[in-house]
């Protein structure tokens, strides 16, 4: 645990036994810094995707509003 730098913050190590060779090995645990980096990358990506879809919704709403106003204008002109 102490020799693996990734495991120093948590102290967790997973022991894995290989099925074919029957050898024991230790699985390296992930570092907290790496997990935080992955988390914030995910959050940033989701924020960008949400902003993109918000812009698409606004654009689509404007198009639909224009079509509805045009339809009302044509109905009023036909009277």
C-alpha positions, 0 to 999 in steps of 0.5 A: 500500500505504501509503495504504490503512490496512487494508493497513498491517499486512500490506502486501498489495494485490491488483490487479484488472483489470475485464473490461469496461472494462479498468481496473486497480483495487486490491482492498482487503485485510482488516484483521487486527483485522476478521479477528480479530473475525470469527474470535472471533464465529464461535468464540463462536457455535460454543460457544453452539451446542455448549452448546445441543446438549449440554443437548439431549443431557442432556435426551434422555438423562434422558427415555430413562433414565426410560422404561427405568426405567419399563419395568423397574419394570412388568416387575418388578410383573408378576412 
